[in-house]
Amino acid sequence: MKAPFGLLLALYDKAIIDVENEQIELGFEANIGPALERVLARASDDTREHCRASAEIAKTTEIDEVRVVGTGYGRARLPFPREQIRSEILCHGLGAHAMFPETRTVLDIGGQDTKAIQVDDAGIVTSFQMNDRCAAGCGRYLGYIADEMNLGLHELGPLALTAQRKVRISSTCTVFAGAELRERLALGERREDILGGLHRAIVLRAMSLLARSGGVADEFTFTGGVANNGAAVKALRDLVAENYGDGTLNISPDSIYTGALGAALFALRDTENVTDPMEVAA
Amino acid sequence: MITAGGMDVGAAAVKAAIVRTDNKGGDELLAGQVQRIRRRDPKAVIRETWNAALEEAGLPESEIEYVATTGDGELVDFRRGHFYSMTTHARGAKFLIPETTLVLDAGALHARAIHIDARAKPLGYRMTSQCASGSGQFLENIARYLGVALDEVGELSLKSRNPEMVSSICAVLSETDVINMVSRGIATSDILKGIHLSMAGRFARLVRALSDDGMLTFTGGLSADVGLVEATREELDKTGVTIEVRTHPKSILAGAIGAALWGAFRHEKLLAKAG
C-alpha cells in the first residue's frame, strides 16, 4: 500500500504553512517532523507507517537548488527574474513530451482556460490555439454546472457516463447552459442525459480549438484537471475517433504536473547550457 | 371595459399584472406582483404569483376575461394568448412612461433595445446574444461574490468615486477578477460601478444603433438597479446623443402589463368578430 495522496498533500501543506507564517529559518526536515505528527494524529497505524516512510524519503532527499523555472496562470507573481519564467504553453508542450515522447498534439483543459498545442519531436511548440476570458469550454464550465445541480465536481463525470440518450446543448455561454439545464430538467429530461450533453459540449469547444491549431496528430495527450473526468475523456475519445480516425490518446495519472514538469525540464536545460529551446523553435 | 391579466415568465422571476381598459387609452393597472423563481418549480411560482395578483386586485379568477403571456409563456397552462416580449415590453413601457420612444429590456439572461412608435409598435431592435456578460445573471453573480444583496447594488454603485474599470468579461470567470480586485483593496462600490459602466457600455451600443435621441425607458429585472440606470445615462451622455434615460418603480412589470393590455385588445376584437 502506498501512502494516501491527500494525506501526504496535507502534510506538505502544513509544513509549508509553518515556514510561511512563522518565518523560522529551519530546514525542510525540521519542519516536516512536527507537521507529520499533527496530520497523522488521527490516522490509522497502517496509514501512519506508510506516510512516515514517504516523509522519510522526502526528508533525506537533498535538493540542491541550481535553477528554478516558474510557469502557470500566476507566473507574473513569482519572485523570479524574467528569464526564469516560461509560458504555460511551452511548459505543457515539453512536459507532455517528457511523459509521452511520441506526443505531437496536446490538449490542456484547465479550470480557466483551454489550450490546443502542436509540438515537434523535441517537445517544442509549433502552433497553438487558446480559449480564455470565457468559461465555456474549460473546467469552470463543469464547476458552474455542478453548483447549479448541487453536486460535487467529482460526481459529474460518473453520472454523465450513465447517460442513455444523446442530448444536444444549444447554448454556448456557461450561464445560458445553466439556464438550459434548468429548463430541460423542468421538462422532465433525465439528469444523466443532460450531463452527458454538457460534457460533449465542452469537448466540442475543445475540438474546434484543436482543428484551428492544426488538428489532432498521433499521439495525442490530454492534460489538465478535466482529464480526470471520465465522461469528458470518453466524449473526447469518441469525437477524435470520429474526426481524425483511430490513434493513441495518452492520459497520465500525473497529468496535473505536466506544466510543472515542463518548467523543471526548461530549468534543467538552462543548467546544462543547452541552447535556448525557444531559439531552436525559431 | 375589459379586465385582463398578463403573465411575464422570465428566467429568474415571474411577473403578473391585472389591468382594466377601454382599449381607447383609458388603461388602469389593478395589480402587479413579482416573485423570484430561485430553483423552485416555475409552475408553482406562476400559480403563486397569479393568485397574489388576483388577491391584490380583489377579483375572483372568473372575472378575468383574458389571460395573455409573454416570455416562457408555455409554462402557464391557464393562458389564452401569447405575445412576443418585444411588443409587450414596448406596450408596458409606454403605459408607465407615455413619452417613451426607446425601451431597454434588461433581464436575467438578455438585454434588448427596442425603438418604438407612438402606438408602441416596435420599429427595430438590437439584442445581446451568445454570451451572458452584461446580463442580470452576471450582475447577480458579481453581487454574490462580493457578498452584497442584489437590492443594495444600485445604491452602492452610486457612491463610487473611482470606478474600477473592467473590460467586457465572462460572467463566470469574473469571479476570479472580482476576488483579485477585493484582494487589491478596491472598494465594493468602485467594483460595482466599474461593472455597471461595462454593462452600460454594451447597452449604449445597442441603443445607439437604433436612435440618437428620444426617451429611453428601462424595463425588466435590472430596471430597479439605480446604479445601472445612472451608468447607462453617463455612457450615453459620453457619446453626445440626446437620449433621456428613465426608469419607473413598476418597470419590472412592463412585460406583464403589456401582455395584459394586448390581451384585452385581442379579446375585444374576438368579441366583435363573434358578433
Interface residues (C-beta under 8 A of the other chain):
Chain A: Q112 R133 C134 A135 R140 Y141 Y144 T172 C173 T174 V175 F176 A179 R182 A186
Chain B: A11 R39 D41 P42 L75 L109 Q130 C131 A132 S135 Q137 F138 N141 I169 C170 A171 V172 L173 T176
